[in-house]
Amino acid sequence: MKGGHLNRFFGRHSCTLAALVLTTIFLWAGEKNPLFISLLSSEEQLKMYSPDLSVADFDSPALLNSRDQRTEEYSHSHVMEDTEEDASIKHSDSAVMDIPVRPSPERVDESTILGSSVNKQGCNYAKGRWVADSQRPLYSGFGCKQWLSDMWACRLTQRTDFTYEGYRWQPDNCEMRDFEGSKFLRRMQDKTIAFIGDSLGRQQFQSLLCMVSGGMENPDVEDVGWKYGLVKPRGAVRPDGWAYRFPDTNTTILYYWSASLCGIQPIHITDPATEFAMHLDQPPAFLSQFLAQFHVVILNTGHHWNRGKLRANRWVMHANGNPVTDRKLAEIGNAKNYTIYSITRWLDSQIPLHPGLEVFFRTISPRHFLHGDWNTGGCCDNTIPLSRGSEVLQDKSSDPVVEGAIRGTKVKILDITAISELRDEGHISRYSIKASEGINDCLHWCLPGIPDAWNELLYAQL
């Protein structure tokens, strides 16, 4: 009787068991081989990254992130930057929130359990507190004219309170050596550091240049942007980036503007009015071309993911070489999350091919608009430091998308979201030299300021 029951059981369920075995092998092969993943469709890749997320879940309000984690349906950065594409934006759709993609249960180690800001020594640099420091700032807000854009130098504006400059970040149970520009350059001797991202990445790039130079003029530093094709085209406001070499240590620090971290290609190259394919599953061509020359890469994206920006740039979402037709993937939040996962997996596959390469994905920089948004009277008038508190007690990141994307990879997290959330007084606010009446910049930061702490965390983790 028992044998009969057993035979009947396997007879009914053999197809189910076989399917489970094949699915397990399929997923295992994908996790172990990035090239295998690249053969899957966009929808299949997204499902691999988030096997617990059903189609119905994409419409669930329970999965929407907090206000500060939403995809900006209209970033106000165009008010502060005079790029042609920013100035062309006139309107946008209604707000779309980020939907966190749940990562597949991959290689789990102690850092995954305790939070992805934890390094191999068990140090979570994003958990700690802001403390007053009389040695701050690290460079003068009146100086660093060689690197620092006037629109971000708040000492040159009508702002009168600068107490936000007098604090440093102190992680719990972690050693944070004082930042010294000369030591940083010696540590980075014969190396190239590349920031790739949006205007917040540009702020971090300018901050690091001011930090390593102490804000002092250095005529020996060479502009080597031409080596990377970073030259201003005729009629453009600015080049796509900058690169500077410090000759004493042969250290190069560069920035490349890639707000979406996608590969962007013209669809009809001979048509001046052509649309551009926004390849969600491909890295920027600049990164692919020069990755072998980089030693440290810091990525960021987030605030340009909105319908207004895509329309202004004439970007059309593509995946697997074709226009995106999947309704869920075409949603702004899902497309952004998919891109973050895609570029992280691609870089993870590249790191073994480039010994010594370190890659960091910087989490999103928070906005602090109150009583409206950038164009509806939103402001950030607080000038009292740490009025939101001084400590971060959580182990997990406040950017679950980046945290999930780097899990199980060799890409590291530069977790700045929660520590920056406490510093709403550090924004440019209404003092921007290019602001219009009633317009506040509660996205970008005064320099010197909060992005200096981001670079100190980077320094500690290198």
C-alpha positions as CSV (number, residue, x, y, z in Angstrom):
1,M,0.0,0.0,0.0
2,K,2.7,2.4,0.9
3,G,4.5,1.7,-2.3
4,G,1.3,2.3,-4.3
5,H,0.7,5.6,-2.6
6,L,4.3,6.6,-3.3
7,N,4.0,5.8,-7.0
8,R,0.7,7.7,-7.2
9,F,2.4,10.7,-5.5
10,F,5.3,10.8,-7.9
11,G,3.0,10.2,-10.8
12,R,0.9,13.3,-9.9
13,H,3.8,15.5,-8.9
14,S,6.7,14.5,-11.1
15,C,6.1,17.4,-13.5
16,T,6.0,19.9,-10.6
17,L,9.2,18.5,-9.1
18,A,11.0,18.6,-12.4
19,A,9.9,22.2,-12.9
20,L,11.2,23.1,-9.5
21,V,14.6,21.4,-10.1
22,L,15.0,23.1,-13.5
23,T,14.0,26.5,-12.1
24,T,16.6,26.1,-9.3
25,I,19.3,25.3,-11.8
26,F,18.2,28.2,-14.0
27,L,18.4,30.7,-11.2
28,W,21.7,29.3,-9.8
29,A,23.3,29.6,-13.2
30,G,22.1,33.2,-13.6
31,E,23.5,34.2,-10.2
32,K,26.8,32.6,-10.9
33,N,27.2,33.9,-14.4
34,P,26.5,37.5,-15.3
35,L,26.7,36.7,-19.0
36,F,23.9,34.3,-18.6
37,I,21.8,37.0,-17.1
38,S,22.4,39.3,-20.0
39,L,20.7,36.7,-22.3
40,L,17.4,37.1,-20.4
41,S,14.7,39.6,-21.3
42,S,14.3,42.7,-19.3
43,E,11.2,41.4,-17.6
44,E,12.9,38.1,-16.7
45,Q,16.0,40.0,-15.3
46,L,13.8,42.2,-13.1
47,K,12.0,39.1,-11.8
48,M,15.3,37.4,-11.1
49,Y,16.4,40.4,-9.1
50,S,13.0,40.5,-7.3
51,P,11.5,37.0,-7.2
52,D,9.1,37.9,-4.4
53,L,7.7,40.9,-6.2
54,S,4.6,40.1,-8.2
55,V,3.0,42.2,-10.9
56,A,0.3,43.1,-8.5
57,D,2.8,44.3,-6.0
58,F,3.9,47.1,-8.3
59,D,0.5,48.8,-7.6
60,S,0.6,48.2,-3.9
61,P,0.8,51.4,-1.8
62,A,2.6,49.4,0.9
63,L,5.7,49.2,-1.3
64,L,6.0,53.0,-1.9
65,N,9.0,54.6,-0.2
66,S,8.9,57.6,2.0
67,R,8.8,61.2,0.6
68,D,12.5,61.5,0.6
69,Q,13.1,58.3,-1.3
70,R,10.7,59.0,-4.2
71,T,11.8,59.4,-7.7
72,E,11.7,63.1,-8.5
73,E,9.0,63.6,-11.0
74,Y,10.5,67.0,-11.6
75,S,13.9,67.7,-10.2
76,H,14.4,71.4,-9.5
77,S,18.1,71.2,-10.3
78,H,17.4,73.1,-13.6
79,V,16.9,76.3,-11.5
80,M,20.4,76.1,-10.3
81,E,22.2,74.8,-13.4
82,D,22.1,76.6,-16.7
83,T,22.3,73.6,-19.0
84,E,20.3,73.7,-22.2
85,E,18.4,70.5,-21.4
86,D,17.5,71.7,-17.9
87,A,16.2,75.0,-19.1
88,S,13.9,73.3,-21.7
89,I,11.8,71.5,-19.2
90,K,8.3,73.1,-18.8
91,H,6.1,70.5,-17.1
92,S,6.0,66.9,-15.7
93,D,3.6,64.2,-14.8
94,S,2.3,63.5,-11.3
95,A,4.7,62.2,-8.7
96,V,5.8,58.6,-9.0
97,M,7.3,56.9,-6.0
98,D,10.2,54.5,-5.9
99,I,9.2,50.9,-5.6
100,P,11.9,48.9,-3.8
101,V,13.0,45.9,-5.8
102,R,13.5,43.0,-3.5
103,P,16.9,41.3,-4.2
104,S,17.2,37.6,-4.7
105,P,18.5,35.6,-1.7
106,E,22.1,35.3,-2.8
107,R,25.4,34.9,-1.1
108,V,24.6,36.0,2.5
109,D,27.5,37.1,4.7
110,E,27.7,39.1,7.9
111,S,27.7,42.5,6.1
112,T,24.4,41.5,4.5
113,I,22.8,40.6,7.8
114,L,24.0,43.7,9.7
115,G,23.4,46.1,6.8
116,S,25.3,46.8,3.6
117,S,27.2,49.8,5.0
118,V,29.2,47.3,7.1
119,N,32.7,46.5,5.8
120,K,34.7,43.3,6.4
121,Q,35.9,44.6,9.8
122,G,32.3,45.1,11.0
123,C,32.2,48.9,10.7
124,N,29.0,50.6,9.7
125,Y,30.2,54.0,8.7
126,A,26.6,55.3,8.2
127,K,25.7,54.6,11.9
128,G,26.9,57.3,14.3
129,R,26.4,61.0,15.0
130,W,27.3,64.5,14.0
131,V,29.7,66.2,16.4
132,A,30.9,69.8,16.6
133,D,34.5,70.3,15.4
134,S,36.4,73.6,15.8
135,Q,38.7,72.5,13.0
136,R,35.9,72.7,10.4
137,P,35.5,73.5,7.6
138,L,38.3,71.8,5.8
139,Y,38.7,74.6,3.3
140,S,37.6,78.2,3.0
141,G,34.1,79.0,1.7
142,F,35.6,82.2,0.2
143,G,38.4,80.3,-1.6
144,C,38.8,77.2,-3.8
145,K,37.8,79.3,-6.8
146,Q,39.9,77.0,-9.0
147,W,37.4,74.2,-8.5
148,L,34.2,75.4,-6.7
149,S,31.3,76.8,-8.7
150,D,30.1,80.1,-7.4
151,M,26.5,78.9,-7.3
152,W,27.5,76.4,-4.6
153,A,29.8,78.7,-2.6
154,C,27.3,79.9,0.0
155,R,29.9,82.3,1.6
156,L,29.6,84.3,-1.6
157,T,25.9,84.7,-1.3
158,Q,23.7,86.8,1.0
159,R,23.5,84.0,3.6
160,T,24.7,85.1,7.0
161,D,24.6,82.0,9.1
162,F,27.3,79.3,8.5
163,T,27.2,77.2,11.7
164,Y,26.4,74.2,9.4
165,E,30.1,74.2,8.5
166,G,31.3,73.3,12.0
167,Y,30.4,69.6,12.2
168,R,31.9,66.3,11.3
169,W,30.5,62.8,11.0
170,Q,31.6,60.3,13.7
171,P,30.7,56.7,13.0
172,D,30.1,54.4,16.0
173,N,32.8,51.9,16.7
174,C,34.8,53.0,13.7
175,E,38.1,54.7,13.3
176,M,37.9,57.8,11.2
177,R,41.3,59.4,10.6
178,D,41.3,63.1,10.0
179,F,41.2,63.9,6.4
180,E,44.5,65.4,5.1
181,G,44.7,66.3,1.4
182,S,48.4,65.4,1.1
183,K,47.8,61.9,2.7
184,F,44.9,61.3,0.4
185,L,46.9,62.1,-2.7
186,R,49.8,59.9,-1.5
187,R,47.3,57.0,-0.9
188,M,45.9,57.6,-4.4
189,Q,49.3,57.9,-6.1
190,D,49.3,56.8,-9.8
191,K,45.5,56.3,-9.5
192,T,42.4,57.8,-11.2
193,I,39.2,58.5,-9.2
194,A,36.1,58.9,-11.3
195,F,32.8,60.4,-10.2
196,I,29.9,59.4,-12.6
197,G,26.4,60.7,-12.0
198,D,24.3,63.8,-11.8
199,S,24.8,67.3,-10.3
200,L,25.0,65.9,-6.8
201,G,28.0,63.8,-8.0
202,R,29.4,67.0,-9.4
203,Q,29.1,68.6,-6.0
204,Q,31.0,65.7,-4.4
205,F,33.7,65.9,-7.1
206,Q,34.2,69.7,-6.5
207,S,34.2,69.0,-2.8
208,L,37.0,66.5,-3.1
209,L,39.1,68.8,-5.2
210,C,38.7,71.5,-2.6
211,M,39.6,69.1,0.2
212,V,42.7,67.7,-1.3
213,S,44.0,71.2,-2.2
214,G,42.9,72.8,1.0
215,G,41.0,75.2,-1.1
216,M,44.3,76.8,-2.2
217,E,45.2,77.7,-5.8
218,N,47.5,75.2,-7.3
219,P,48.7,76.2,-10.8
220,D,50.6,72.9,-11.2
221,V,47.4,70.9,-11.4
222,E,46.8,69.9,-15.0
223,D,43.5,69.9,-16.9
224,V,43.6,66.5,-18.6
225,G,39.9,66.4,-19.6
226,W,41.0,66.1,-23.3
227,K,42.4,62.7,-22.5
228,Y,38.8,61.5,-21.8
229,G,37.0,63.5,-24.5
230,L,35.8,66.0,-21.8
231,V,36.0,69.1,-23.9
232,K,33.2,71.7,-24.4
233,P,31.5,71.3,-27.8
234,R,30.8,74.4,-29.8
235,G,27.6,76.0,-28.5
236,A,27.5,74.0,-25.3
237,V,27.3,75.6,-21.8
238,R,29.9,73.2,-20.4
239,P,31.7,70.0,-21.2
240,D,30.3,66.6,-20.2
241,G,32.8,66.6,-17.4
242,W,36.2,67.6,-16.1
243,A,39.5,65.8,-15.2
244,Y,42.4,67.1,-13.2
245,R,45.8,65.6,-12.5
246,F,47.9,66.4,-9.5
247,P,51.5,65.9,-10.8
248,D,53.3,65.3,-7.6
249,T,51.5,62.0,-7.0
250,N,50.1,61.5,-10.6
251,T,46.6,61.4,-9.1
252,T,43.7,62.2,-11.4
253,I,40.2,63.1,-10.2
254,L,37.5,63.4,-12.8
255,Y,33.7,63.8,-13.1
256,Y,31.5,62.7,-15.9
257,W,27.9,63.8,-16.2
258,S,25.5,60.8,-16.6
259,A,22.4,61.6,-14.7
260,S,20.7,58.3,-15.4
261,L,23.7,56.0,-15.6
262,C,22.3,54.6,-18.8
263,G,23.8,54.1,-22.2
264,I,22.4,56.9,-24.4
265,Q,22.5,56.6,-28.2
266,P,20.8,58.6,-31.0
267,I,18.2,56.6,-32.8
268,H,18.7,58.4,-36.1
269,I,22.2,59.7,-36.0
270,T,21.8,62.0,-39.1
271,D,18.6,63.6,-37.8
272,P,19.3,66.7,-35.6
273,A,15.8,66.3,-34.0
274,T,16.3,62.6,-33.3
275,E,15.2,60.8,-30.2
276,F,17.7,59.0,-28.1
277,A,17.6,55.4,-27.0
278,M,18.0,55.2,-23.2
279,H,19.4,51.7,-22.7
280,L,18.3,50.8,-19.1
281,D,20.5,47.7,-19.2
282,Q,23.7,49.2,-20.6
283,P,26.3,51.4,-18.8
284,P,27.3,54.8,-20.1
285,A,29.7,54.4,-23.1
286,F,32.2,56.7,-21.2
287,L,32.3,54.2,-18.4
288,S,32.7,51.2,-20.7
289,Q,35.4,53.0,-22.7
290,F,37.6,54.2,-19.8
291,L,36.9,51.7,-17.0
292,A,40.3,50.0,-17.4
293,Q,42.0,53.3,-16.6
294,F,40.0,53.9,-13.4
295,H,41.0,52.7,-9.9
296,V,38.1,54.1,-7.9
297,V,34.6,54.7,-9.3
298,I,31.8,56.5,-7.4
299,L,28.3,56.3,-9.0
300,N,25.1,58.1,-8.2
301,T,21.7,58.6,-9.8
302,G,18.1,59.4,-8.7
303,H,16.9,63.0,-9.1
304,H,16.7,63.1,-12.9
305,W,14.4,60.1,-13.1
306,N,11.2,62.0,-14.1
307,R,9.0,62.4,-17.1
308,G,9.9,66.0,-17.6
309,K,13.6,65.2,-17.9
310,L,13.0,62.3,-20.3
311,R,10.8,64.4,-22.6
312,A,13.2,67.3,-22.6
313,N,16.2,65.1,-23.5
314,R,14.1,63.1,-26.0
315,W,15.1,59.9,-24.2
316,V,13.1,56.7,-25.1
317,M,13.5,53.7,-22.7
318,H,15.1,50.7,-24.3
319,A,16.1,47.3,-22.9
320,N,17.6,44.3,-24.7
321,G,18.1,46.6,-27.7
322,N,14.4,47.3,-28.2
323,P,11.9,50.0,-27.0
324,V,10.4,49.1,-23.6
325,T,6.8,48.0,-24.1
326,D,6.3,46.4,-20.7
327,R,4.0,48.6,-18.8
328,K,5.5,48.0,-15.4
329,L,9.1,48.4,-16.5
330,A,8.2,51.6,-18.2
331,E,7.1,53.2,-14.9
332,I,9.8,55.7,-13.8
333,G,10.5,54.2,-10.4
334,N,10.8,50.7,-11.8
335,A,13.0,51.8,-14.7
336,K,15.3,53.5,-12.3
337,N,15.5,50.6,-10.0
338,Y,16.1,48.2,-12.9
339,T,18.9,50.4,-14.2
340,I,20.6,50.5,-10.8
341,Y,20.5,46.7,-10.6
342,S,21.7,46.4,-14.2
343,I,24.8,48.6,-13.9
344,T,25.7,47.1,-10.5
345,R,25.7,43.6,-11.9
346,W,27.7,44.7,-14.9
347,L,30.3,46.3,-12.8
348,D,30.4,43.3,-10.5
349,S,31.3,41.2,-13.6
350,Q,34.0,43.7,-14.6
351,I,35.8,44.0,-11.2
352,P,37.6,40.7,-11.5
353,L,38.9,41.8,-14.9
354,H,40.5,44.9,-13.4
355,P,42.6,44.1,-10.3
356,G,42.7,46.9,-7.8
357,L,39.4,48.5,-9.0
358,E,37.1,49.7,-6.3
359,V,33.5,50.7,-7.1
360,F,31.1,52.5,-4.8
361,F,27.5,53.2,-5.4
362,R,26.5,56.3,-3.5
363,T,23.0,56.3,-2.0
364,I,20.6,59.1,-2.9
365,S,21.0,62.6,-1.4
366,P,17.8,63.6,0.4
367,R,15.8,66.7,-0.5
368,H,14.3,68.9,2.3
369,F,11.4,70.8,0.8
370,L,8.8,71.9,3.3
371,H,5.3,73.4,2.6
372,G,5.5,72.6,-1.1
373,D,8.0,71.6,-3.8
374,W,10.6,73.7,-5.7
375,N,7.9,75.4,-7.8
376,T,5.1,75.6,-5.3
377,G,6.6,77.6,-2.5
378,G,8.6,74.7,-0.9
379,C,11.4,76.0,1.2
380,C,14.2,74.9,3.6
381,D,14.7,78.0,5.8
382,N,16.0,76.2,8.9
383,T,19.5,77.4,9.9
384,I,19.7,75.6,13.3
385,P,22.1,72.6,13.0
386,L,20.8,69.2,13.9
387,S,17.3,70.3,14.7
388,R,16.2,66.9,13.3
389,G,18.6,65.1,15.7
390,S,22.3,64.2,15.5
391,E,22.3,60.4,15.5
392,V,21.7,57.6,13.0
393,L,20.9,54.5,15.0
394,Q,19.7,52.1,12.2
395,D,21.8,49.4,10.7
396,K,20.1,49.3,7.4
397,S,20.4,51.9,4.7
398,S,17.7,54.5,4.0
399,D,18.2,53.8,0.3
400,P,16.9,50.2,0.0
401,V,17.3,50.1,-3.8
402,V,21.0,50.7,-3.8
403,E,21.4,48.5,-0.7
404,G,19.6,45.7,-2.5
405,A,21.5,46.2,-5.7
406,I,25.0,45.8,-4.2
407,R,24.1,42.9,-2.0
408,G,26.0,39.8,-3.1
409,T,28.3,41.8,-5.3
410,K,31.8,43.3,-5.0
411,V,30.4,46.8,-5.5
412,K,30.4,48.8,-2.2
413,I,27.9,51.1,-0.8
414,L,28.7,54.7,0.1
415,D,25.8,55.3,2.4
416,I,25.1,59.0,2.9
417,T,21.3,59.2,2.9
418,A,20.4,59.0,6.6
419,I,23.4,61.1,7.8
420,S,22.5,63.8,5.2
421,E,18.8,63.7,6.2
422,L,19.7,65.2,9.5
423,R,21.3,68.2,7.9
424,D,18.5,70.2,6.3
425,E,20.2,73.5,7.3
426,G,23.0,72.8,4.9
427,H,21.1,73.4,1.6
428,I,21.6,76.4,-0.6
429,S,18.0,77.4,0.2
430,R,16.8,80.8,-1.1
431,Y,20.4,82.1,-1.2
432,S,21.3,80.8,-4.6
433,I,22.9,83.5,-6.7
434,K,20.8,82.3,-9.7
435,A,17.5,81.8,-7.8
436,S,14.2,83.3,-9.0
437,E,11.8,84.9,-6.6
438,G,10.2,82.3,-4.4
439,I,12.5,79.5,-5.6
440,N,14.5,77.5,-3.0
441,D,17.2,75.0,-3.7
442,C,16.6,72.3,-1.1
443,L,18.4,69.7,-3.2
444,H,21.9,70.9,-3.7
445,W,24.2,71.7,-0.7
446,C,26.4,74.6,0.3
447,L,30.1,74.0,-0.1
448,P,32.0,73.6,2.1
449,G,29.3,71.4,3.7
450,I,27.7,68.1,3.8
451,P,29.3,66.5,0.6
452,D,32.7,67.0,2.4
453,A,31.5,64.3,4.9
454,W,30.6,62.0,2.0
455,N,34.2,62.2,0.8
456,E,35.5,61.5,4.3
457,L,33.4,58.3,4.4
458,L,34.9,57.5,1.0
459,Y,38.4,58.1,2.3
460,A,37.7,55.8,5.3
461,Q,36.5,53.0,3.1
462,L,39.2,53.0,0.5
